[in-house]
């Protein structure tokens, strides 16, 4: 099972990104849509929950600045330049048995 990001062009001429899971089942390649990433392909990253757990309280603090959020994300291996950061979502995909961190 591997994840990849596909760049797709819409009718309005803008590009958007989607994440797909690709795996082989009985010798055939199966592609499954995982999620919409929007205009920035780095907005959703796979994480191990143990990596982010020590930082969850700090990430969810309403008083934390964008610069502090970027520093926390760098510590867990995610480099992002999204500005302003309006949403932080920790998503547990039970079918894929993976955890994602989405930044918007």
C-alpha positions, 0 to 999 in steps of 0.5 A: 500500500502506498500513497501518492498525490495526483495533480488535476486540472479543473475546468476553470483552469486551476490545479487541485491535488488529491491523494490516492492509495495504490495497492495490488490485489490478486495481481491487479493494481487498485487505486482508491481515493483517500482525500482532497488536498486542495491547492497545496499538496503538502496540506495533508501528511501521514504521521505516526500518532506517537510523533504528534501526541506530545504536541497535540495540546500545544497545537490545539491551543488557540493562543499559539501563533502560526510561527509556533505551529510551524516550529512544532510541525518541523519538529515532527517532520512536516515542513509547511508554508501555509499562511495563515493557518486556519485549521489543524485536523488530526484524521484517523483513517481506520480502513487504511490504518493510518493517521494524517495531519491536515493543515489549512 
